[in-house]
Amino acid sequence: MEGRVARVTEVVAGSPKSFDDAITTGFKRATKTLRGITGLKVKDMRAKVEDGKIIEYRVTLEVLFVLES
């Protein structure tokens, strides 16, 4: 039996609604390109502010996926 090898790639996503929505947006986009996703980690959370209001929630995700043979 062979071992598995995985790779981590970063995805940056944003949403005007919430951090949760930004995470979901980034994950959904990653699934269009990457196969074999086994997990993700929220590496960073930031918010863009204008005129004293949050206008965009931004996240940096580390997406873990298994490399195909």
C-alpha positions as CSV (number, residue, x, y, z in Angstrom):
1,M,0.0,0.0,0.0
2,E,1.4,3.4,-1.0
3,G,1.2,6.5,1.1
4,R,-0.7,9.6,0.1
5,V,0.9,12.9,-0.9
6,A,-1.0,16.1,-0.4
7,R,-0.5,19.7,-1.5
8,V,-1.6,23.0,0.1
9,T,-2.6,26.0,-2.0
10,E,-3.7,29.4,-0.8
11,V,-7.0,31.0,-1.9
12,V,-8.0,34.5,-1.1
13,A,-11.8,35.3,-1.2
14,G,-14.0,38.2,-0.2
15,S,-17.7,38.8,0.5
16,P,-19.7,41.9,1.4
17,K,-21.8,39.8,3.8
18,S,-19.6,38.0,6.3
19,F,-16.5,36.1,7.0
20,D,-18.5,32.8,6.8
21,D,-19.7,33.8,3.4
22,A,-16.2,34.7,2.3
23,I,-15.0,31.2,3.4
24,T,-17.9,29.5,1.5
25,T,-17.1,31.6,-1.6
26,G,-13.5,30.6,-1.5
27,F,-14.2,26.9,-0.9
28,K,-16.8,26.7,-3.7
29,R,-14.4,28.4,-6.1
30,A,-11.6,26.0,-5.1
31,T,-13.8,23.0,-5.8
32,K,-14.1,24.1,-9.4
33,T,-10.4,23.7,-10.0
34,L,-9.0,21.3,-7.4
35,R,-10.0,17.7,-7.0
36,G,-9.5,15.6,-3.8
37,I,-9.9,18.4,-1.3
38,T,-9.7,17.0,2.2
39,G,-9.7,20.1,4.3
40,L,-9.0,23.8,4.7
41,K,-7.6,26.2,7.2
42,V,-8.5,29.8,7.6
43,K,-5.1,31.4,7.7
44,D,-6.1,35.0,7.9
45,M,-9.2,37.2,8.2
46,R,-9.3,40.9,7.4
47,A,-12.0,43.5,6.7
48,K,-11.9,46.4,4.2
49,V,-13.2,49.6,5.8
50,E,-14.5,52.7,4.1
51,D,-16.2,55.7,5.8
52,G,-16.2,53.9,9.2
53,K,-18.1,50.8,7.8
54,I,-17.0,47.3,6.8
55,I,-17.5,47.0,3.1
56,E,-15.8,43.6,2.5
57,Y,-14.8,40.6,4.6
58,R,-11.7,38.9,3.3
59,V,-10.2,35.5,4.1
60,T,-7.0,33.7,3.1
61,L,-7.6,29.9,3.0
62,E,-5.1,27.1,2.9
63,V,-6.8,24.4,0.9
64,L,-5.4,20.8,1.3
65,F,-5.9,18.3,-1.5
66,V,-4.5,14.8,-2.3
67,L,-2.4,14.6,-5.4
68,E,-3.6,12.0,-7.9
69,S,-1.4,9.1,-8.9
